[in-house]
Amino acid sequence: MKVEVEREEDGRWIAEVVEVPGAMAYGATRDEAVSRVEALILRVLADRLENGEPAPELEKVFTVAA
């Protein structure tokens, strides 16, 4: 997944993953914002899996043996 990063006028950094609506996080540094949004994405995807919801972002990550 692609993480887009931008610096706000107030100096904070914002990182966003467009493929997952609403997945964005702020940080005092670029690296902090990226780390926070990556952690958020992992939590969102884990929650989807636990609730039986589709997580197309993971289609190529796991394979189940027949």
N, C-alpha and C positions, 0 to 999 in steps of 0.2 A: 504494500500500500504506500502511496505517495504522501509524504508529510510536507505541507506547505507552511513556510515560516515567514513572518513579517514583523517588523518593528512598529509599534504604535507610537503616536505623537508624544505620549507621556513617558516613553523610554522602555516600557514593558515589551516583551516579546509574546507573540501569539502563534501557536502551532495548530494546524487544522488538518484533518484527514477528510477530504471531500467525499470519498466513497461511503463514509458513515455519517449521515446527517447529524449535526449537533456535536460532533466530536472535535472539540477544540479546547485548548488549555493555555493559560498564561504562565509566564515565568519571568524572573528578573533577568535571566540570561537566555540566549538562544538555546543552549544545551538543556537548560532546565525546562523550557517550554516543550521541547521535543520529547524529553524523557517523560514529562507529565502526560502528553497526549498519547504516547505509545502505551503507557500504563493504563490509561483510560480505555483505549481500544481493546486491550487484552481483557479488561473487565467486562466491557460491552459484549465481546464475542463469547466469553465464558458464560455470561448470563443468558445469551441466546441459546447456547448449546444446552445448558441446564434446563431450560424451559421448552426444549423441543422446537425452537424457532429456527428458521433457515439462517445459515451463516455462510453465504456464498463466497465471502472473502477467504474462507478456509478450505474451499473445494480441492485445491491442489496441495494442501498441507498434510492431510491424513488420507490413508487408504486402508480399507478393511479387507483382510484376507477372506477369500471365499470358504 
